[in-house]
Amino acid sequence: MSIRVFTRPYRAFLFDMDGTLLNSIAAAERVWSMWAERHGLDVKAFLTTIHGARAIDTITRQALPGVDPEVEAQWITEAELNDVEGVVAIPGAVEFLNRLPGDQWALVTSAPRELALRRLQAAGITPPAVLVTAEDVASGKPDPACYVLGAQRLGAAVQDCLVFEDATVGIRAGEAAGADVMVVTSTHLTTMHTAHATTDGYEHLHVEHDGGGLLRLRRLAG
């Protein structure tokens, strides 16, 4: 496990949403299962590809004849807006975020803005001042543009930020941006082998503010 994230200061923290700050897997998989069945896909295999990516990118990758990715992505968004049953915060996430200065963290998600706000509300998480959502970038994760933009909107260099992620495409985006990465494993069903530091929640993480206005992450004992 990399200990770099616990030994250096950061200008800001950049958080993915689904699987990182909140658990929306059940709701997302209900919606995507309906879509996959409608298009004759192997639902079980298909569901392994949806997490962390924009809906339009997931649909485009299927290269289905006669399917308009923009139209289908809008259908997915509408269905997900109407289904937030079981959406809950990752353990300790609300308290952890509440300890961060509002101008030193951002949400960087592959979800559309309206859906991001709906899920945050369902999970009891107050939206940050800076949100980067699916509409803000031309290419979704693993393209690093979203994390670069999140840092820019906070007035920070992305290399001075710590990215919190759970999904492979998001981890790759953080790496490509040149940021350090903390992998949140709360929703993982199997062990992820990664060179990055990991945490199964936020209950054992603590943030210290140094005299220069930087953030330092600490892991609490226990």
FIPAGU-35563 format. One line per 4 residues: their letters; for each residue x, y, z of C-alpha. Coordinates in nm, 4 decimals. Example, Ala and Ser with C-alpha at 12.3 -4.5 7.8 and 13.67 -1.06 7.14 Angstrom:
2
AS	1.2300,-0.4500,0.7800  1.3670,-0.1060,0.7140 .
END
This chain:
222
MSIR	0.0000,0.0000,0.0000  0.1266,0.3449,-0.0879  0.1825,0.5651,0.2185  0.2516,0.8767,0.0107 .
VFTR	-0.1009,1.0074,0.0717  -0.0304,1.0149,0.4457  0.3059,1.1883,0.4224  0.2472,1.4907,0.1980 .
PYRA	0.0119,1.7915,0.2114  -0.2562,1.8638,-0.0492  -0.4120,2.1830,-0.1746  -0.7501,2.0137,-0.2244 .
FLFD	-0.9381,1.6828,-0.2377  -1.1290,1.5655,-0.5476  -1.4013,1.3048,-0.4950  -1.5773,1.0723,-0.7339 .
MDGT	-1.9391,1.0178,-0.6235  -2.0895,0.6736,-0.6874  -1.9040,0.4095,-0.4868  -1.6764,0.6741,-0.3364 .
LLNS	-1.9014,0.9072,-0.1369  -2.2246,0.7140,-0.1683  -2.3488,0.3676,-0.2596  -2.5929,0.3738,-0.5504 .
IAAA	-2.5110,0.0325,-0.6933  -2.8524,-0.1251,-0.6368  -3.0393,0.1644,-0.7982  -2.7989,0.1921,-1.0916 .
ERVW	-2.8027,-0.1784,-1.1603  -3.1846,-0.1906,-1.1532  -3.2014,0.0748,-1.4242  -2.9157,-0.0579,-1.6361 .
SMWA	-3.0507,-0.4143,-1.6129  -3.3783,-0.2993,-1.7696  -3.1881,-0.1220,-2.0444  -2.9625,-0.4206,-2.1133 .
ERHG	-3.2553,-0.6618,-2.1295  -3.4364,-0.4311,-2.3715  -3.1344,-0.4392,-2.6020  -3.0704,-0.8121,-2.5772 .
LDVK	-2.7424,-0.7899,-2.3867  -2.5954,-1.0370,-2.1394  -2.7063,-0.8471,-1.8301  -2.4610,-0.9995,-1.5825 .
AFLT	-2.1610,-0.9366,-1.8057  -2.2819,-0.5914,-1.9072  -2.3280,-0.4688,-1.5497  -1.9563,-0.5119,-1.4835 .
TIHG	-1.8879,-0.2358,-1.7393  -2.1146,0.0442,-1.6184  -1.9482,0.1699,-1.3014  -1.7516,0.4928,-1.3052 .
ARAI	-1.8235,0.5878,-1.6660  -2.0665,0.8329,-1.8223  -2.3863,0.6722,-1.9500  -2.3260,0.8011,-2.3015 .
DTIT	-1.9784,0.6445,-2.3054  -2.1092,0.3118,-2.1735  -2.3796,0.3019,-2.4403  -2.1483,0.4139,-2.7209 .
RQAL	-1.9055,0.1310,-2.6392  -2.1803,-0.1226,-2.7142  -2.1965,-0.0047,-3.0791  -2.5573,-0.1222,-3.1074 .
PGVD	-2.7078,-0.0749,-3.4558  -2.9815,0.1856,-3.4742  -2.9188,0.3087,-3.1188  -2.8693,0.6811,-3.0535 .
PEVE	-2.6389,0.7057,-2.7477  -2.7627,1.0545,-2.6569  -3.1278,0.9492,-2.6566  -3.0560,0.6320,-2.4617 .
AQWI	-2.8356,0.8150,-2.2099  -3.1216,1.0563,-2.1451  -3.3530,0.7601,-2.0837  -3.1022,0.6197,-1.8340 .
TEAE	-3.0771,0.9539,-1.6553  -3.4549,0.9944,-1.6281  -3.4919,0.6412,-1.4940  -3.2135,0.6923,-1.2399 .
LNDV	-3.3619,1.0233,-1.1253  -3.6792,0.8339,-1.0403  -3.5007,0.5547,-0.8531  -3.2841,0.6509,-0.5559 .
EGVV	-3.4120,0.3779,-0.3275  -3.1265,0.2427,-0.1185  -2.8847,0.5252,-0.2035  -2.6812,0.5837,0.1144 .
AIPG	-2.3596,0.7577,0.2124  -2.0393,0.5563,0.2462  -1.9636,0.5058,0.6191  -1.8147,0.8209,0.7691 .
AVEF	-1.8350,1.0209,0.4454  -2.0728,1.2925,0.5689  -1.8680,1.3636,0.8796  -1.5419,1.3592,0.6823 .
LNRL	-1.6714,1.6077,0.4241  -1.8082,1.8352,0.6937  -1.4540,1.8744,0.8284  -1.3214,1.9999,0.4947 .
PGDQ	-1.3109,2.3694,0.4032  -1.5739,2.4308,0.1357  -1.3209,2.5784,-0.1055  -1.0842,2.2808,-0.0795 .
WALV	-1.2912,1.9938,-0.2139  -1.4866,1.9194,-0.5285  -1.7122,1.6478,-0.6638  -1.5948,1.5010,-0.9949 .
TSAP	-1.8532,1.2544,-1.1200  -1.9514,1.0800,-1.4425  -2.3167,1.1371,-1.3546  -2.5182,1.4231,-1.5074 .
RELA	-2.5549,1.7231,-1.2740  -2.9245,1.6705,-1.2012  -2.8682,1.3065,-1.1082  -2.5639,1.3919,-0.8962 .
LRRL	-2.7659,1.6423,-0.6942  -3.0541,1.3938,-0.6562  -2.8276,1.1180,-0.5255  -2.6377,1.3498,-0.2928 .
QAAG	-2.9675,1.4612,-0.1443  -3.0816,1.0999,-0.1025  -2.7561,1.0161,0.0778  -2.7698,1.3214,0.3046 .
ITPP	-2.4588,1.4830,0.1553  -2.4523,1.8601,0.1059  -2.3305,1.9421,-0.2474  -1.9963,2.1233,-0.2623 .
AVLV	-1.9449,2.4623,-0.4239  -1.7551,2.2963,-0.7094  -1.9110,2.0114,-0.9086  -1.7752,1.8637,-1.2299 .
TAED	-2.0372,1.6464,-1.3952  -2.0913,1.4565,-1.7199  -2.1951,1.7709,-1.9075  -1.8708,1.9531,-1.8262 .
VASG	-1.6300,1.7419,-2.0321  -1.6174,1.6169,-2.3897  -1.4575,1.2865,-2.2861  -1.5393,1.1003,-1.9674 .
KPDP	-1.3174,0.8944,-1.7391  -1.0556,0.7474,-1.7908  -0.9784,1.0762,-1.9666  -0.8208,1.2993,-1.6993 .
ACYV	-0.9991,1.6180,-1.8172  -1.2620,1.5995,-1.5418  -1.0065,1.5932,-1.2609  -0.7958,1.8647,-1.4222 .
LGAQ	-1.1091,2.0802,-1.4467  -1.2080,2.0123,-1.0863  -0.8672,2.1262,-0.9657  -0.8775,2.4353,-1.1870 .
RLGA	-1.2146,2.5375,-1.0476  -1.0667,2.5159,-0.6983  -0.7710,2.7255,-0.8067  -0.5272,2.4383,-0.7581 .
AVQD	-0.2894,2.2353,-0.9710  -0.4250,1.8829,-1.0079  -0.0831,1.7443,-0.9079  -0.1383,1.9100,-0.5686 .
CLVF	-0.4727,1.7351,-0.5188  -0.5703,1.3948,-0.3794  -0.8284,1.2012,-0.5820  -1.0706,0.9681,-0.4021 .
EDAT	-1.1972,0.6947,-0.6354  -1.3449,0.3454,-0.6367  -1.3673,0.2395,-1.0021  -1.0888,0.1394,-1.2380 .
VGIR	-1.1754,0.4022,-1.5011  -1.1718,0.6735,-1.2365  -0.8441,0.5561,-1.0891  -0.6929,0.5674,-1.4364 .
AGEA	-0.8264,0.9218,-1.4809  -0.6648,1.0324,-1.1560  -0.3376,0.8709,-1.2519  -0.3420,1.0294,-1.5974 .
AGAD	-0.4051,1.3688,-1.4396  -0.0914,1.3287,-1.2314  -0.2729,1.3258,-0.8971  -0.2259,1.0914,-0.6030 .
VMVV	-0.5161,0.8489,-0.5552  -0.6927,0.7013,-0.2529  -0.9070,0.4000,-0.3448  -1.2335,0.3610,-0.1513 .
TSTH	-1.3277,-0.0068,-0.1353  -1.6556,0.0051,0.0603  -1.8659,-0.1195,-0.2306  -1.6154,-0.3679,-0.3732 .
LTTM	-1.7311,-0.7295,-0.3689  -1.3832,-0.8613,-0.4446  -1.0377,-0.7436,-0.3447  -0.8879,-0.4831,-0.5752 .
HTAH	-0.5156,-0.5182,-0.6252  -0.3740,-0.1689,-0.6485  -0.0536,0.0171,-0.5741  -0.2590,0.3010,-0.4282 .
ATTD	-0.3587,0.3489,-0.0656  -0.7026,0.2050,0.0145  -0.9751,0.2597,0.2720  -1.3056,0.0799,0.3290 .
GYEH	-1.4674,0.4023,0.4496  -1.3954,0.7376,0.6085  -1.4420,0.6513,0.9743  -1.0686,0.5969,1.0277 .
LHVE	-0.9517,0.8943,0.8214  -0.8732,1.2329,0.9748  -0.7883,1.5646,0.8114  -0.5456,1.8146,0.9602 .
HDGG	-0.5102,2.1738,0.8399  -0.1544,2.3012,0.8482  -0.0491,2.6615,0.8906  -0.0141,2.7106,0.5156 .
GLLR	-0.3742,2.6226,0.4399  -0.2931,2.2739,0.3134  -0.4699,1.9479,0.3982  -0.2959,1.6489,0.5518 .
LRRL	-0.4595,1.3090,0.5655  -0.4088,1.0809,0.8648  -0.5260,0.7254,0.9309  -0.6596,0.6800,1.2827 .
AG	-0.5758,0.3711,1.4837  -0.8504,0.1204,1.5506 .
END
